[in-house]
C-alpha cells in the first residue's frame, strides 16, 4: 500500500512479504514498485519482523536504499 524512503512497506498486515524477504540471502536485491504518490518519508510504528526492500522504483525515480 505504501513504501517509505528507508524501504519499509505498509501492506495488508499478513506479513507475507516480510517472511519472504527474511528468508532471502542478504545479497539478494529486493525491489518495490509503487506510484510516486504512495511513497512517504517515514512509516511508524515499525514491527520487529518488518523487512525493508533495497530498491524502490516509481514512475519518477529509482531509489537505492
Secondary structure, DSSP 8 states (H G I E B T S, - for coil): -EEETTS-EE-SSS-HHHHHHHHS-TT---EEE--GGGEES---S--TT----SEEE-SS-EEE-
